[in-house]
Amino acid sequence: MTADTVYYVAQSLDGFVADRDEALDWLLAFGFDDFQQQYDTFLSHVGAIVMGAGTLRWLAAEGEPWGYTGTPTWVVSGSDALPAIAGAQYEQVADPVTAVAAARAAAAGRDVWVVGGGRLAGSLVDAGLLDRLHLTVMPVTLGAGTRVLPHGATSIPWHLESAQPIGSAGAVELRYRARSS
């Protein structure tokens, strides 16, 4: 069984994952209680993680303990200097295609989670390696920031698998599958 590569992320109504200062305060203001069940269910299907260096740097700056203990993780970065996070274990690779191939092998048929900002996910779209999107659309507009899925492909068709309201704040989880998958 082959693992799906899934971009599971929250975004603003106008398509941003971080604000113009690359901050997530807008998202954190919603809290976690309404979203915990969906997150736990998603995480129970994850066998490996691929993330970009920017996400790792953001996690390190937040000072939180590593939240992915026991899950094989690859960080895509051409840089030699990645920050240390207490308890973090990951392999650094320069190429996202290599990272996804290694993560799929390690996931043992479970999903590979693309964690963080849109640049890595966009590069995986361009490489034809992103199978599913799990987008939680938050009821806020940011006007500018980091796009949810910037990519170079002209048009990628997606099939809506489900749409589900979450909690009372007006958030909606949208699940899509790439039509070519």
ChimeraX commands (.cxc) that place a marker at each C-alpha (Angstrom):
marker #1 position 0.00,0.00,0.00 radius 0.5
marker #1 position 1.35,3.44,-0.95 radius 0.5
marker #1 position 1.05,6.35,1.42 radius 0.5
marker #1 position -0.72,9.52,0.33 radius 0.5
marker #1 position 1.11,12.79,0.67 radius 0.5
marker #1 position -1.28,15.17,2.43 radius 0.5
marker #1 position -1.03,18.91,3.00 radius 0.5
marker #1 position -3.02,19.44,6.22 radius 0.5
marker #1 position -3.13,23.12,7.05 radius 0.5
marker #1 position -5.28,26.03,8.21 radius 0.5
marker #1 position -5.73,29.07,6.01 radius 0.5
marker #1 position -7.50,32.41,6.05 radius 0.5
marker #1 position -10.54,33.02,3.84 radius 0.5
marker #1 position -8.27,34.87,1.40 radius 0.5
marker #1 position -5.78,32.00,1.09 radius 0.5
marker #1 position -2.93,32.74,3.49 radius 0.5
marker #1 position -1.28,30.40,6.04 radius 0.5
marker #1 position 0.70,33.17,7.75 radius 0.5
marker #1 position 0.24,36.92,7.91 radius 0.5
marker #1 position 2.51,39.55,6.33 radius 0.5
marker #1 position 4.92,39.20,9.30 radius 0.5
marker #1 position 4.95,35.39,8.89 radius 0.5
marker #1 position 3.09,35.12,12.19 radius 0.5
marker #1 position 0.25,32.81,13.19 radius 0.5
marker #1 position -1.33,34.95,15.91 radius 0.5
marker #1 position -4.47,35.24,13.76 radius 0.5
marker #1 position -4.83,31.44,13.81 radius 0.5
marker #1 position -3.85,30.88,17.43 radius 0.5
marker #1 position -6.59,33.35,18.49 radius 0.5
marker #1 position -9.17,30.67,17.56 radius 0.5
marker #1 position -7.77,28.23,20.15 radius 0.5
marker #1 position -7.55,24.47,19.75 radius 0.5
marker #1 position -10.59,22.96,21.48 radius 0.5
marker #1 position -12.88,22.96,18.43 radius 0.5
marker #1 position -10.17,21.44,16.23 radius 0.5
marker #1 position -8.59,18.82,18.49 radius 0.5
marker #1 position -10.77,15.90,17.39 radius 0.5
marker #1 position -10.10,16.50,13.66 radius 0.5
marker #1 position -6.38,16.91,14.35 radius 0.5
marker #1 position -6.17,13.73,16.44 radius 0.5
marker #1 position -8.05,11.75,13.78 radius 0.5
marker #1 position -5.79,13.06,11.02 radius 0.5
marker #1 position -2.63,12.42,13.05 radius 0.5
marker #1 position -3.67,8.81,13.73 radius 0.5
marker #1 position -3.25,8.14,9.98 radius 0.5
marker #1 position 0.18,9.79,9.66 radius 0.5
marker #1 position 3.26,7.58,9.33 radius 0.5
marker #1 position 5.88,10.18,8.39 radius 0.5
marker #1 position 6.36,13.94,8.08 radius 0.5
marker #1 position 7.98,16.23,5.53 radius 0.5
marker #1 position 8.43,19.90,6.45 radius 0.5
marker #1 position 10.30,22.90,5.14 radius 0.5
marker #1 position 13.13,24.66,6.92 radius 0.5
marker #1 position 10.97,27.75,7.50 radius 0.5
marker #1 position 8.48,25.68,9.49 radius 0.5
marker #1 position 11.27,24.14,11.55 radius 0.5
marker #1 position 12.67,27.61,12.26 radius 0.5
marker #1 position 9.21,28.84,13.28 radius 0.5
marker #1 position 8.78,25.88,15.65 radius 0.5
marker #1 position 12.20,26.54,17.18 radius 0.5
marker #1 position 11.40,30.24,17.66 radius 0.5
marker #1 position 8.17,29.34,19.46 radius 0.5
marker #1 position 10.20,27.37,22.00 radius 0.5
marker #1 position 7.72,24.52,22.22 radius 0.5
marker #1 position 8.87,20.92,22.67 radius 0.5
marker #1 position 9.03,18.76,19.56 radius 0.5
marker #1 position 5.49,17.57,18.84 radius 0.5
marker #1 position 6.35,14.73,16.44 radius 0.5
marker #1 position 8.31,12.32,18.63 radius 0.5
marker #1 position 8.34,8.84,17.16 radius 0.5
marker #1 position 7.25,9.96,13.69 radius 0.5
marker #1 position 10.00,9.81,11.04 radius 0.5
marker #1 position 10.57,13.37,9.80 radius 0.5
marker #1 position 12.42,14.93,6.89 radius 0.5
marker #1 position 13.21,18.65,6.75 radius 0.5
marker #1 position 13.77,20.07,3.28 radius 0.5
marker #1 position 16.58,22.62,3.34 radius 0.5
marker #1 position 19.61,23.49,1.27 radius 0.5
marker #1 position 21.01,25.33,4.30 radius 0.5
marker #1 position 23.56,23.74,6.61 radius 0.5
marker #1 position 22.31,25.57,9.70 radius 0.5
marker #1 position 19.00,24.37,11.05 radius 0.5
marker #1 position 17.96,25.19,14.61 radius 0.5
marker #1 position 17.94,22.60,17.36 radius 0.5
marker #1 position 14.65,21.75,19.05 radius 0.5
marker #1 position 14.66,19.71,22.24 radius 0.5
marker #1 position 13.69,16.12,21.44 radius 0.5
marker #1 position 13.58,16.67,17.67 radius 0.5
marker #1 position 14.81,13.90,15.42 radius 0.5
marker #1 position 14.77,14.53,11.70 radius 0.5
marker #1 position 16.82,14.02,8.59 radius 0.5
marker #1 position 17.77,17.07,6.56 radius 0.5
marker #1 position 17.50,16.73,2.78 radius 0.5
marker #1 position 17.93,19.33,0.05 radius 0.5
marker #1 position 15.36,17.96,-2.38 radius 0.5
marker #1 position 11.60,17.66,-1.68 radius 0.5
marker #1 position 11.24,14.73,-4.09 radius 0.5
marker #1 position 13.87,12.78,-2.14 radius 0.5
marker #1 position 12.17,13.71,1.14 radius 0.5
marker #1 position 8.76,12.45,-0.03 radius 0.5
marker #1 position 10.21,9.20,-1.40 radius 0.5
marker #1 position 11.96,8.49,1.91 radius 0.5
marker #1 position 8.90,9.48,3.94 radius 0.5
marker #1 position 6.58,7.28,1.88 radius 0.5
marker #1 position 8.89,4.31,2.40 radius 0.5
marker #1 position 9.07,4.95,6.15 radius 0.5
marker #1 position 5.32,5.57,6.51 radius 0.5
marker #1 position 4.56,1.87,5.91 radius 0.5
marker #1 position 1.35,2.58,4.02 radius 0.5
marker #1 position 0.24,5.43,6.26 radius 0.5
marker #1 position -0.01,9.06,5.14 radius 0.5
marker #1 position 2.86,11.49,4.78 radius 0.5
marker #1 position 2.00,14.87,6.30 radius 0.5
marker #1 position 3.40,17.96,4.62 radius 0.5
marker #1 position 3.71,20.27,7.65 radius 0.5
marker #1 position 3.77,24.04,7.52 radius 0.5
marker #1 position 3.85,26.78,4.92 radius 0.5
marker #1 position 2.86,26.64,1.30 radius 0.5
marker #1 position 6.19,26.80,-0.55 radius 0.5
marker #1 position 7.06,23.15,0.10 radius 0.5
marker #1 position 3.50,22.01,-0.67 radius 0.5
marker #1 position 3.56,24.05,-3.88 radius 0.5
marker #1 position 6.81,22.43,-4.97 radius 0.5
marker #1 position 5.21,19.03,-4.38 radius 0.5
marker #1 position 2.22,20.04,-6.54 radius 0.5
marker #1 position 4.66,20.98,-9.30 radius 0.5
marker #1 position 6.38,17.59,-8.94 radius 0.5
marker #1 position 3.04,15.72,-9.01 radius 0.5
marker #1 position 3.59,14.41,-5.48 radius 0.5
marker #1 position 0.77,16.01,-3.47 radius 0.5
marker #1 position -2.17,13.60,-3.32 radius 0.5
marker #1 position -4.58,15.31,-0.93 radius 0.5
marker #1 position -5.38,18.67,0.63 radius 0.5
marker #1 position -6.99,19.03,4.06 radius 0.5
marker #1 position -7.66,22.74,4.34 radius 0.5
marker #1 position -9.29,24.24,7.40 radius 0.5
marker #1 position -10.59,27.60,6.25 radius 0.5
marker #1 position -10.73,30.07,9.11 radius 0.5
marker #1 position -13.23,32.98,9.12 radius 0.5
marker #1 position -10.68,35.77,8.86 radius 0.5
marker #1 position -9.02,37.70,6.04 radius 0.5
marker #1 position -5.39,38.77,6.23 radius 0.5
marker #1 position -4.92,40.77,3.02 radius 0.5
marker #1 position -1.33,39.61,2.57 radius 0.5
marker #1 position 1.09,36.99,3.82 radius 0.5
marker #1 position 2.29,33.52,2.91 radius 0.5
marker #1 position 0.05,31.89,0.30 radius 0.5
marker #1 position -1.46,28.49,1.12 radius 0.5
marker #1 position -0.33,26.76,-2.08 radius 0.5
marker #1 position 1.90,28.76,-4.44 radius 0.5
marker #1 position 2.94,26.64,-7.40 radius 0.5
marker #1 position 4.14,27.05,-10.95 radius 0.5
marker #1 position 1.63,24.72,-12.61 radius 0.5
marker #1 position -0.99,26.46,-14.70 radius 0.5
marker #1 position -3.99,24.58,-13.36 radius 0.5
marker #1 position -4.36,21.55,-11.10 radius 0.5
marker #1 position -7.83,19.96,-10.86 radius 0.5
marker #1 position -8.91,18.74,-7.41 radius 0.5
marker #1 position -11.90,16.60,-6.42 radius 0.5
marker #1 position -13.80,17.65,-3.30 radius 0.5
marker #1 position -14.11,14.63,-0.99 radius 0.5
marker #1 position -15.81,16.38,1.93 radius 0.5
marker #1 position -16.70,19.71,3.51 radius 0.5
marker #1 position -17.41,19.91,7.22 radius 0.5
marker #1 position -18.05,22.85,9.56 radius 0.5
marker #1 position -15.91,22.77,12.69 radius 0.5
marker #1 position -16.96,24.28,16.00 radius 0.5
marker #1 position -18.94,27.46,16.43 radius 0.5
marker #1 position -16.47,30.02,15.06 radius 0.5
marker #1 position -17.35,29.39,11.40 radius 0.5
marker #1 position -14.34,27.31,10.33 radius 0.5
marker #1 position -14.78,24.72,7.58 radius 0.5
marker #1 position -12.60,21.71,6.81 radius 0.5
marker #1 position -12.32,20.98,3.08 radius 0.5
marker #1 position -10.79,17.72,1.89 radius 0.5
marker #1 position -9.62,17.41,-1.71 radius 0.5
marker #1 position -7.89,14.74,-3.75 radius 0.5
marker #1 position -5.80,15.48,-6.80 radius 0.5
marker #1 position -7.77,14.27,-9.83 radius 0.5
marker #1 position -4.70,12.59,-11.28 radius 0.5
marker #1 position -4.25,10.40,-8.16 radius 0.5
marker link #1:1,2 radius 0.2
marker link #1:2,3 radius 0.2
marker link #1:3,4 radius 0.2
marker link #1:4,5 radius 0.2
marker link #1:5,6 radius 0.2
marker link #1:6,7 radius 0.2
marker link #1:7,8 radius 0.2
marker link #1:8,9 radius 0.2
marker link #1:9,10 radius 0.2
marker link #1:10,11 radius 0.2
marker link #1:11,12 radius 0.2
marker link #1:12,13 radius 0.2
marker link #1:13,14 radius 0.2
marker link #1:14,15 radius 0.2
marker link #1:15,16 radius 0.2
marker link #1:16,17 radius 0.2
marker link #1:17,18 radius 0.2
marker link #1:18,19 radius 0.2
marker link #1:19,20 radius 0.2
marker link #1:20,21 radius 0.2
marker link #1:21,22 radius 0.2
marker link #1:22,23 radius 0.2
marker link #1:23,24 radius 0.2
marker link #1:24,25 radius 0.2
marker link #1:25,26 radius 0.2
marker link #1:26,27 radius 0.2
marker link #1:27,28 radius 0.2
marker link #1:28,29 radius 0.2
marker link #1:29,30 radius 0.2
marker link #1:30,31 radius 0.2
marker link #1:31,32 radius 0.2
marker link #1:32,33 radius 0.2
marker link #1:33,34 radius 0.2
marker link #1:34,35 radius 0.2
marker link #1:35,36 radius 0.2
marker link #1:36,37 radius 0.2
marker link #1:37,38 radius 0.2
marker link #1:38,39 radius 0.2
marker link #1:39,40 radius 0.2
marker link #1:40,41 radius 0.2
marker link #1:41,42 radius 0.2
marker link #1:42,43 radius 0.2
marker link #1:43,44 radius 0.2
marker link #1:44,45 radius 0.2
marker link #1:45,46 radius 0.2
marker link #1:46,47 radius 0.2
marker link #1:47,48 radius 0.2
marker link #1:48,49 radius 0.2
marker link #1:49,50 radius 0.2
marker link #1:50,51 radius 0.2
marker link #1:51,52 radius 0.2
marker link #1:52,53 radius 0.2
marker link #1:53,54 radius 0.2
marker link #1:54,55 radius 0.2
marker link #1:55,56 radius 0.2
marker link #1:56,57 radius 0.2
marker link #1:57,58 radius 0.2
marker link #1:58,59 radius 0.2
marker link #1:59,60 radius 0.2
marker link #1:60,61 radius 0.2
marker link #1:61,62 radius 0.2
marker link #1:62,63 radius 0.2
marker link #1:63,64 radius 0.2
marker link #1:64,65 radius 0.2
marker link #1:65,66 radius 0.2
marker link #1:66,67 radius 0.2
marker link #1:67,68 radius 0.2
marker link #1:68,69 radius 0.2
marker link #1:69,70 radius 0.2
marker link #1:70,71 radius 0.2
marker link #1:71,72 radius 0.2
marker link #1:72,73 radius 0.2
marker link #1:73,74 radius 0.2
marker link #1:74,75 radius 0.2
marker link #1:75,76 radius 0.2
marker link #1:76,77 radius 0.2
marker link #1:77,78 radius 0.2
marker link #1:78,79 radius 0.2
marker link #1:79,80 radius 0.2
marker link #1:80,81 radius 0.2
marker link #1:81,82 radius 0.2
marker link #1:82,83 radius 0.2
marker link #1:83,84 radius 0.2
marker link #1:84,85 radius 0.2
marker link #1:85,86 radius 0.2
marker link #1:86,87 radius 0.2
marker link #1:87,88 radius 0.2
marker link #1:88,89 radius 0.2
marker link #1:89,90 radius 0.2
marker link #1:90,91 radius 0.2
marker link #1:91,92 radius 0.2
marker link #1:92,93 radius 0.2
marker link #1:93,94 radius 0.2
marker link #1:94,95 radius 0.2
marker link #1:95,96 radius 0.2
marker link #1:96,97 radius 0.2
marker link #1:97,98 radius 0.2
marker link #1:98,99 radius 0.2
marker link #1:99,100 radius 0.2
marker link #1:100,101 radius 0.2
marker link #1:101,102 radius 0.2
marker link #1:102,103 radius 0.2
marker link #1:103,104 radius 0.2
marker link #1:104,105 radius 0.2
marker link #1:105,106 radius 0.2
marker link #1:106,107 radius 0.2
marker link #1:107,108 radius 0.2
marker link #1:108,109 radius 0.2
marker link #1:109,110 radius 0.2
marker link #1:110,111 radius 0.2
marker link #1:111,112 radius 0.2
marker link #1:112,113 radius 0.2
marker link #1:113,114 radius 0.2
marker link #1:114,115 radius 0.2
marker link #1:115,116 radius 0.2
marker link #1:116,117 radius 0.2
marker link #1:117,118 radius 0.2
marker link #1:118,119 radius 0.2
marker link #1:119,120 radius 0.2
marker link #1:120,121 radius 0.2
marker link #1:121,122 radius 0.2
marker link #1:122,123 radius 0.2
marker link #1:123,124 radius 0.2
marker link #1:124,125 radius 0.2
marker link #1:125,126 radius 0.2
marker link #1:126,127 radius 0.2
marker link #1:127,128 radius 0.2
marker link #1:128,129 radius 0.2
marker link #1:129,130 radius 0.2
marker link #1:130,131 radius 0.2
marker link #1:131,132 radius 0.2
marker link #1:132,133 radius 0.2
marker link #1:133,134 radius 0.2
marker link #1:134,135 radius 0.2
marker link #1:135,136 radius 0.2
marker link #1:136,137 radius 0.2
marker link #1:137,138 radius 0.2
marker link #1:138,139 radius 0.2
marker link #1:139,140 radius 0.2
marker link #1:140,141 radius 0.2
marker link #1:141,142 radius 0.2
marker link #1:142,143 radius 0.2
marker link #1:143,144 radius 0.2
marker link #1:144,145 radius 0.2
marker link #1:145,146 radius 0.2
marker link #1:146,147 radius 0.2
marker link #1:147,148 radius 0.2
marker link #1:148,149 radius 0.2
marker link #1:149,150 radius 0.2
marker link #1:150,151 radius 0.2
marker link #1:151,152 radius 0.2
marker link #1:152,153 radius 0.2
marker link #1:153,154 radius 0.2
marker link #1:154,155 radius 0.2
marker link #1:155,156 radius 0.2
marker link #1:156,157 radius 0.2
marker link #1:157,158 radius 0.2
marker link #1:158,159 radius 0.2
marker link #1:159,160 radius 0.2
marker link #1:160,161 radius 0.2
marker link #1:161,162 radius 0.2
marker link #1:162,163 radius 0.2
marker link #1:163,164 radius 0.2
marker link #1:164,165 radius 0.2
marker link #1:165,166 radius 0.2
marker link #1:166,167 radius 0.2
marker link #1:167,168 radius 0.2
marker link #1:168,169 radius 0.2
marker link #1:169,170 radius 0.2
marker link #1:170,171 radius 0.2
marker link #1:171,172 radius 0.2
marker link #1:172,173 radius 0.2
marker link #1:173,174 radius 0.2
marker link #1:174,175 radius 0.2
marker link #1:175,176 radius 0.2
marker link #1:176,177 radius 0.2
marker link #1:177,178 radius 0.2
marker link #1:178,179 radius 0.2
marker link #1:179,180 radius 0.2
marker link #1:180,181 radius 0.2
view
